[in-house]
Amino acid sequence: MTKSRPDARATGVPTGHVPRGRLAVLALVLVAALSGLDAALLRLGVTAPVRSDSLASSHGILMIYGFLGTAIMLERAVALQSRPRSGWAYAAPAAGGLGALLLVARSTPLHVPWGRALPGGAWVASMVLFVAIYLTVWRRQQSVAVLVQLLGAAAGLGGVALWARGYEVATIVPWWASLMVLTIVGERLELARVAFMTSATEPRILAESCLLLVALVATVVTPTWGYPLLGLALGVLMVDVGLHDVARRTVRSRGLTRFMGACMLAGYVWAMVPALVWMVHGRVFSGFGYDAVVHALTIGFVMSMVVAHAPVIVPAVARRPLPYHPVMWAVWGMLHVGLAIRLVADARTSVGAWQLGGSLSVVALLAFLGSTVALVTVGGRRARVSARTDAADDDREVVA
């Protein structure tokens, strides 16, 4: 009688082949990310691999819905996979990836009424399915974390529907950002539940998230009052979640735990920039002020949180471990140095420094994608070698 090979679930090491459908969606996520970063370089007015005016105008929506949104939907679909009859959830990231592909491949300019129809339709469908995913989860797991993420999906649906209808990007960027903000807040409630489980904390964070959604509607109906309310709601939410987040303790640890804590705390700090600008100045639709608000939120908060959670999320999707490596600190540092230079340039209206800071952020995001793929590849090889070694040791024990 021989002893069977150790189960991956017992060892904690993700194993097995990534399903082809999941790989196809990941490929579309990568296409959206690279296209969005190329568009960022075009908007900065620096050298870019692909020169296209139509691509430059698609930077924001490609990064939010094509790259980050599709990746988040894929992770949620994978998490739902363990439940019976849940295969339909993969239609959400598939539609999100299709929307990115249709946008990149389009020939009609976005300012033409039907120029947004096909990608917009695909993204609206993906967000409707995303809302359905959270409703399905809610029926089985009624928690504040799920509700907050459901609010984020609703904001994302509203934001892409407004975009498909032809609204100017500057007026609906807060909707796109709120998709990311509320999804991340919900993830923090989910992953660090013990830190938030008090009699008042979770209900209060839910109320603050609802206020954020109300403020979004107000920015469209009455921008003069809506934006200060949005800034207040965002600021209160970030302070509340940040003060109760376990990251305040884990940042004193070592290795990966410290790295994740530092990324999350930095994200909360950066999120206060748009909150304060909206509270004091109100709406900002153009110029350096608009640039500072948008990128402090998307790069400073959102990407900090994405980098922090990558070691948890990527293994679940790719079925490979993402081992900790000091290079992660270099990527994180480059991301924040680039953003800091960009915001100082915004304040001083310095075009050269603005281009430098923006280019550094693009390089940092490319380094993040490249290092993640490299570390996952190395981690997968190590996991396979370890599994073979353990199996051989077990066989020798049985023979002995």
DAPEBEL-V381329 format. One line per field, one symbol per residue. ss: DSSP state (A for helix, B for strand, O for the rest). phi: phi as a letter, one per 20 degrees, with the letter a starting at -180 (. if undefined). psi: psi as a letter, one per 40 degrees, with the letter a starting at -180 (. if undefined). A space follows every 10 residues. Layout:
ss->???
phi->???
psi->???
This chain:
ss->OOOOOOOAAA AOOOOOOOOA AAAAAAAAAA AAAAAAAAAA AAAAOOOOOO OOAAAAOOAA AAAAAAAAAA AAAAAAAAAA OOOOOOAAAA AAAAAAAAAA AAAAAOOOOO OOAAAAAAAA AAAAAAAAAA AAAAAAAAAA OOOAAAAAAA AAAAAAAAAA AAAAOOOOAA AAAAAAAAAA AAAAAAAAAA AOAAAAOOOO AAAAAAAAAA AAAAAAAAAA AOAAAAAAAA AAAAAAAAAA AAAAOOAAAA OOOOAAAAAA AAAAAAAAAA AAAAAAAAAA AOOOOOAAAA AAAAAAAAAA AAAAAAAAAA AAAAAAAAOO OOOOOOAAAA AAAAAAAAAA AAAAAAAAOO AAAAAAAAAA AAAAAAAAAA AAAAAAAAAA AAAAAAAAAA AAAAAAAAAO
phi->.deffgfgff endfcnffgf ffffffffgf ffffffffff ffffmdfcgd ebfffgfdgf ffffefefff fffffffffe ffefldfgff ffffffffgf ffffefdeff ffgefeffff ffffffffff gffffffffd bebfgfffff ffffffffff fffffoffgg edggffffgf ffffffffff ecggfdecfc ffffffffff fffffffffe fbggeffgff ffffffffff fffeffgfef feecmfffgf ffffffffff ffffgffffe enfcdamfff gfffefefef efffffffeg fefggfeelb fdffbgffff ffffffffff fffffffeld ffffffffff ffffffffff ffffffffff ffffffffff ffffffffff
psi->hihiiihddd eehhiiihid dddddddddd dddddddddd dddefihidh hhddddeedd ddddddcddd ddddddddde deiifeddde dddddddddd ddddeiehid ehdededddd dddddddddd dddddddddd ghiddddddd dddddddddd ddddeeiidd eedddddddd dddddddddd dfdddegidd dddddddddd dddddddddd dgdddddddd dddddddddd dddehedddd eeaibddddd dddddddddd eedddddddd daiheiaddd dddddddddd dddddddded eddddddefi igiiiddddd dddddddddd dddddddefh dddddddddd dddddddddd dddddddddd dddddddddd ddddddddd.
